[in-house]
Structures are given as C-alpha cells and as structure tokens.
Amino acid sequence: MKKDMLKLLDYSPAEIEEILNLADQLKYEQKNGIAHNFPKGKTLAMIFEKNSTRTRVSFEVGIFQLGGHGIFLSSGASQIGRGEPISDTARTIARYCDCIMIRTFAHETAEELAKWSDVPVINGLTDRYHPCQVLADLMTIREHKSRLAGLKLCYIGDGNNMANSLIVGGLKCGMDVSIACPKGYEPHEEALAYAATVTDAKFTLTHDPKIAAKDADVIITDTWASMGQEDEADKRNKDFAGYQVNDALMSVTAPGCMVQHCLPAYKGSEISEELFEAHANEIFDEAENRLHVQKAVMVRLMS
C-alpha cells in the first residue's frame, strides 16, 4: 500500500526508528563499498519550486547510489510553471516514475500531489514541515550521543518548518523539546496540538532563549528569513535580536552540548561565526546525513 513521507506526524516512533536504523546501515554500506540490496532501475522525479543545494544533490546522488535515476523538474522548465494542475502533473509523473519528491512553498501543494499520485511522494521541504532534514538531525544526534530518548533538544529561532518537524520528531523519539522564538513567530498550531498530547516527554515553548537552552544536549537553529521571506529580512533581524546562538547561550547548556544547523547559515545573524566553526564537524555530519536518511526513506517507500 502506498505511503508518503509528507510529515513525521504520519509516522510512529517505531517507524522513525526503523528509518534511522536503515539509514545507519546504508551509510555503513556506502562507506565500505558494499552494494546496496535494492532493485535497480527505479526512477525518482524531483519537483523543485524552491531553489536548493543539499536537497537536490542528496536526492539525486542518493537515487544514483541505489541504482536508480533522478529526474530534475524545476517549475520554470515544466508545465507546472505554465499552470498545469498539480493533479494532472501527479497522474502523469506517476505513470513514468516510481517515486516523486517535491520541494515547494505551501504544504497543501505536497498533499495535493500525494492525493493524486499512485506512487509515493516525499516532502523535500514545504513552508510547514521539513521531515527529511529532521530525520538527518535525529540521525546525527544519535551518532554523536548514542541515543535520543532522554536527551533535551532545544531549537532557537523562527517557529518555521524546522521547528514544527523538530517538535514532532524529537517528542516521538522520547526527547524533551524546548522552543524559543519571538512573540508572533510561534510554531504551527498542528505541531503544538501534537505536543499537547505527549505525556512521556517534556515540551516547552518560551520567548526566552536562555530558559529554552538550559541543560540542553543539542541546540538547533535556522535562518531567520526563509525563502520567500526575503522582503521581511530587515524586520526579522530586529525581531530576532537576542536570539543568536553563541557562546553566551551555550554557557547554560549541558556539558558537551551539540550544535546543529540545517544550512545555509548566515553567520553573525542566527549563529555566531565562532560557534559555527567550533561545531562545524557536527553541522556537516548533519548535512551529509541528508543523503543517508533520504536513501532510507526511498528504500522504504519504493521497496
């Protein structure tokens, strides 16, 4: 039966753990020159309505390493850009390809694509959720800390797609999750409604970064102005003053606290350059792990 990867809310804790375990296995195989046990000749259509570096390269390399082929479709170079309904695009591509990945603005676009597609759809990013990135974050934290359950994950910044997915992914993996954002920039109500149902992990939403970061085992941040919000950059820079991840903030975290950033990073804004470089190995482990978790998602959905 077709299952999509649109948001982590659709996945149980056991299913998330299964993906992370498979990602670990695929990473080991890739590092040691062991051929992946996956049917050859699978095709992945990659629809991009937002620009990308890591998403495009990791998915295209990933499907190639699995023995398949990726097809890049930008909105400007396809009929989507001329107004073809997403329902027609979905029904056409599903007859050619084994899976579709979309990176777009409105989450409803990904949902509509999945509704009409007969093959699995992967959310490469929407304005509401970024599940593949958060799977990479969880994989990286587990690599460095050997576990997820019982750790405290703290996110500082805009209550955007990263915050929403971290709330869901972190809590489903048994982590305590704290979010600090300015007033008016809170996470989406769907993610907050889920957090209110969780009883076996602690969730905190605050406007004070130091309260959120207290005793954290991992600090995560993101750009203050995402794609499509460039016109708001000056206002956001003022509203987010005091929300920079830096040495002063790290002074209240737990010993050995990790730092993660989904990139691109605007050093000197959401994170200081000194702290970024001090934790660069962790951050670029996180970037690399996009490849491995996305391969795991593709294997799971296309097998």
C-alpha positions as CSV (number, residue, x, y, z in Angstrom):
1,M,0.0,0.0,0.0
2,K,1.3,3.4,-0.9
3,K,2.7,5.5,1.9
4,D,4.1,9.0,1.6
5,M,6.6,10.9,3.6
6,L,4.9,14.3,4.0
7,K,5.3,14.9,7.7
8,L,6.6,12.9,10.7
9,L,3.1,13.1,12.3
10,D,2.2,10.3,9.9
11,Y,4.9,8.0,11.3
12,S,5.0,6.1,14.6
13,P,8.1,6.2,16.8
14,A,8.9,2.6,15.7
15,E,8.7,3.6,12.1
16,I,11.0,6.6,12.6
17,E,13.5,4.3,14.4
18,E,13.3,1.8,11.5
19,I,14.2,4.6,9.1
20,L,17.1,5.7,11.2
21,N,18.4,2.2,11.6
22,L,18.2,1.6,7.8
23,A,20.0,4.9,7.3
24,D,22.8,3.7,9.6
25,Q,23.0,0.5,7.6
26,L,23.1,2.3,4.2
27,K,25.7,4.7,5.4
28,Y,27.9,1.8,6.6
29,E,27.5,0.1,3.2
30,Q,28.3,3.3,1.3
31,K,31.4,4.0,3.4
32,N,32.7,0.4,3.0
33,G,31.9,-0.1,-0.7
34,I,29.2,-2.7,-0.1
35,A,26.5,-2.7,-2.8
36,H,23.0,-1.7,-1.6
37,N,20.4,-4.5,-1.8
38,F,17.8,-2.5,-3.7
39,P,16.2,-3.2,-7.1
40,K,18.0,-1.4,-10.0
41,G,16.3,0.9,-12.4
42,K,14.0,2.8,-10.0
43,T,13.2,6.4,-11.0
44,L,12.7,9.5,-8.8
45,A,11.0,12.6,-10.1
46,M,12.3,15.7,-8.3
47,I,10.0,18.7,-8.5
48,F,11.6,22.0,-7.3
49,E,9.5,25.1,-6.8
50,K,12.2,26.4,-4.3
51,N,15.9,26.6,-5.0
52,S,18.1,24.0,-3.4
53,T,21.7,22.8,-2.8
54,R,21.5,20.0,-0.3
55,T,18.1,18.7,-1.2
56,R,18.8,18.4,-4.9
57,V,22.3,16.9,-4.6
58,S,21.5,14.5,-1.8
59,F,18.4,13.1,-3.5
60,E,20.0,12.9,-7.0
61,V,23.1,11.2,-5.6
62,G,21.0,9.0,-3.3
63,I,18.9,7.5,-6.1
64,F,22.0,7.0,-8.2
65,Q,23.8,5.2,-5.4
66,L,20.7,3.0,-5.1
67,G,21.0,2.0,-8.7
68,G,18.3,4.3,-10.0
69,H,17.9,7.6,-11.8
70,G,16.7,11.1,-10.7
71,I,14.9,13.5,-13.0
72,F,15.1,17.2,-12.1
73,L,12.0,19.3,-12.8
74,S,12.0,23.0,-12.0
75,S,8.7,24.8,-12.1
76,G,10.0,27.1,-14.8
77,A,11.1,24.3,-17.0
78,S,8.0,22.2,-16.7
79,Q,4.3,22.6,-17.4
80,I,3.8,23.3,-13.7
81,G,5.2,26.8,-14.3
82,R,2.5,27.3,-17.0
83,G,-0.3,26.5,-14.7
84,E,-0.9,22.7,-15.2
85,P,-3.0,21.5,-12.3
86,I,-0.9,19.5,-9.7
87,S,-3.5,16.7,-10.0
88,D,-2.6,16.3,-13.7
89,T,1.1,16.5,-13.1
90,A,0.8,13.8,-10.4
91,R,-1.2,11.4,-12.5
92,T,1.2,11.9,-15.4
93,I,4.5,11.5,-13.5
94,A,3.2,8.5,-11.5
95,R,2.9,6.6,-14.8
96,Y,6.6,7.2,-15.5
97,C,8.3,7.2,-12.2
98,D,8.5,5.1,-9.0
99,C,8.5,8.0,-6.5
100,I,8.1,11.8,-6.5
101,M,10.0,14.2,-4.3
102,I,8.7,17.8,-4.1
103,R,10.3,20.9,-2.6
104,T,7.7,23.7,-2.6
105,F,6.1,26.5,-0.6
106,A,2.6,25.6,0.5
107,H,2.3,22.3,2.3
108,E,-1.1,21.8,0.7
109,T,0.7,21.5,-2.7
110,A,2.6,18.4,-1.4
111,E,-0.6,17.0,0.0
112,E,-2.5,17.5,-3.3
113,L,0.4,15.9,-5.2
114,A,0.2,12.9,-2.9
115,K,-3.6,12.7,-3.2
116,W,-3.5,12.3,-7.0
117,S,-0.2,10.3,-7.3
118,D,-0.3,6.5,-7.4
119,V,3.4,6.4,-6.3
120,P,4.9,7.6,-3.0
121,V,5.5,11.3,-2.5
122,I,8.3,12.7,-0.4
123,N,8.3,16.1,1.1
124,G,11.7,17.6,0.3
125,L,10.5,20.8,2.1
126,T,7.4,22.8,2.5
127,D,6.8,26.0,4.5
128,R,5.2,23.9,7.2
129,Y,7.4,20.8,7.5
130,H,10.9,19.6,6.7
131,P,10.8,15.9,7.7
132,C,13.9,14.7,5.8
133,Q,16.1,17.4,7.4
134,V,14.8,16.5,10.8
135,L,15.4,12.8,10.2
136,A,19.0,13.8,9.4
137,D,19.2,15.8,12.6
138,L,18.0,12.8,14.6
139,M,20.4,10.5,12.9
140,T,23.3,12.9,13.6
141,I,22.4,13.4,17.3
142,R,22.2,9.6,17.8
143,E,25.6,9.1,16.1
144,H,27.2,11.7,18.5
145,K,25.2,10.9,21.6
146,S,24.5,7.2,21.1
147,R,20.8,7.7,22.0
148,L,17.8,10.0,21.6
149,A,15.4,9.2,24.4
150,G,16.0,11.2,27.5
151,L,18.1,13.9,25.8
152,K,17.0,17.6,25.7
153,L,16.7,19.1,22.2
154,C,16.5,22.9,22.0
155,Y,15.5,25.0,19.0
156,I,16.2,28.7,18.9
157,G,14.7,30.9,16.2
158,D,11.7,31.2,13.9
159,G,8.8,28.8,14.5
160,N,9.1,27.6,10.9
161,N,9.1,24.2,9.2
162,M,12.2,23.2,11.1
163,A,10.6,24.0,14.5
164,N,7.4,22.1,13.6
165,S,9.2,19.0,12.4
166,L,11.7,19.1,15.4
167,I,8.8,19.2,17.8
168,V,7.2,16.2,16.3
169,G,10.3,14.2,15.6
170,G,12.0,14.9,18.9
171,L,9.0,14.1,21.0
172,K,8.3,10.9,19.1
173,C,11.8,9.8,19.8
174,G,11.5,10.4,23.5
175,M,13.4,13.6,23.7
176,D,12.5,16.6,25.8
177,V,12.0,19.5,23.4
178,S,12.2,23.2,24.1
179,I,11.5,26.0,21.6
180,A,12.4,29.7,21.9
181,C,11.0,32.2,19.4
182,P,9.9,35.8,19.5
183,K,6.3,36.6,20.0
184,G,4.4,36.3,16.8
185,Y,6.7,33.7,15.4
186,E,5.4,30.6,17.2
187,P,5.3,27.1,15.6
188,H,2.3,25.9,13.6
189,E,-0.8,25.0,15.6
190,E,-0.7,21.4,14.3
191,A,2.7,20.8,15.8
192,L,1.7,22.4,19.1
193,A,-1.5,20.4,19.2
194,Y,0.5,17.2,18.9
195,A,3.0,18.4,21.6
196,A,0.0,18.9,24.0
197,T,-0.9,15.2,23.7
198,V,2.6,13.9,24.6
199,T,2.9,12.6,28.2
200,D,6.3,10.7,28.1
201,A,8.5,13.6,27.2
202,K,8.5,17.3,28.1
203,F,7.7,20.2,25.8
204,T,8.4,23.8,26.5
205,L,7.6,26.9,24.4
206,T,9.2,30.2,25.6
207,H,10.2,33.6,24.4
208,D,13.5,33.4,26.4
209,P,16.4,31.6,24.6
210,K,18.3,31.0,27.9
211,I,15.3,29.3,29.5
212,A,14.9,27.1,26.5
213,A,18.7,26.3,26.3
214,K,19.1,25.4,30.0
215,D,20.7,22.0,30.3
216,A,20.2,21.3,26.5
217,D,22.1,18.4,25.0
218,V,21.7,19.8,21.4
219,I,21.0,23.3,20.2
220,I,19.5,23.7,16.7
221,T,18.9,26.9,14.8
222,D,17.9,28.1,11.3
223,T,17.9,31.2,9.2
224,W,15.6,33.9,10.4
225,A,14.2,34.7,6.9
226,S,13.4,31.6,4.9
227,M,13.0,31.5,1.1
228,G,10.0,33.7,0.1
229,Q,10.5,35.9,3.2
230,E,13.4,38.0,1.9
231,D,11.3,41.2,1.9
232,E,10.8,40.6,5.7
233,A,14.6,40.3,6.4
234,D,15.1,43.8,8.0
235,K,12.0,43.4,10.3
236,R,13.0,39.9,11.2
237,N,16.6,40.9,12.1
238,K,15.1,43.4,14.5
239,D,12.5,41.0,15.9
240,F,15.1,38.2,16.4
241,A,17.7,40.4,18.2
242,G,18.8,38.4,21.2
243,Y,18.1,35.0,19.6
244,Q,21.6,34.4,18.2
245,V,23.2,31.0,19.1
246,N,26.6,32.0,20.5
247,D,29.0,31.3,23.4
248,A,26.8,33.2,25.9
249,L,23.8,31.0,25.1
250,M,26.0,27.8,25.2
251,S,27.1,28.7,28.7
252,V,23.8,27.4,30.1
253,T,23.6,24.2,28.2
254,A,24.7,20.7,29.3
255,P,28.3,19.8,29.1
256,G,29.2,18.5,25.6
257,C,26.1,20.2,24.0
258,M,26.0,19.7,20.2
259,V,25.0,22.4,17.7
260,Q,23.1,21.7,14.5
261,H,22.1,24.0,11.6
262,C,20.2,22.8,8.5
263,L,22.1,25.3,6.3
264,P,22.6,27.7,4.6
265,A,23.9,29.6,7.7
266,Y,24.0,33.4,7.9
267,K,26.9,33.6,10.3
268,G,26.7,36.7,12.5
269,S,22.9,36.5,12.5
270,E,21.2,33.4,13.8
271,I,24.6,31.9,14.8
272,S,28.0,33.4,15.6
273,E,30.8,32.5,13.2
274,E,33.0,31.4,16.1
275,L,30.4,28.9,17.4
276,F,29.5,27.7,13.9
277,E,33.2,26.8,13.2
278,A,33.6,25.2,16.6
279,H,30.8,22.8,15.8
280,A,31.4,22.6,12.0
281,N,32.1,18.8,12.1
282,E,28.7,18.2,13.7
283,I,26.9,20.5,11.3
284,F,28.4,19.0,8.2
285,D,27.8,15.5,9.6
286,E,24.2,16.6,9.7
287,A,24.4,17.8,6.1
288,E,25.9,14.5,4.9
289,N,23.3,12.5,6.7
290,R,20.6,14.0,4.5
291,L,21.9,11.6,1.9
292,H,21.7,8.5,4.1
293,V,18.2,9.2,5.6
294,Q,16.7,10.1,2.3
295,K,18.1,6.8,0.8
296,A,16.5,5.0,3.7
297,V,13.1,6.8,3.0
298,M,13.3,5.9,-0.7
299,V,14.2,2.3,0.0
300,R,11.3,2.1,2.5
301,L,8.8,3.7,0.1
302,M,9.8,2.1,-3.1
303,S,10.5,-1.5,-1.9
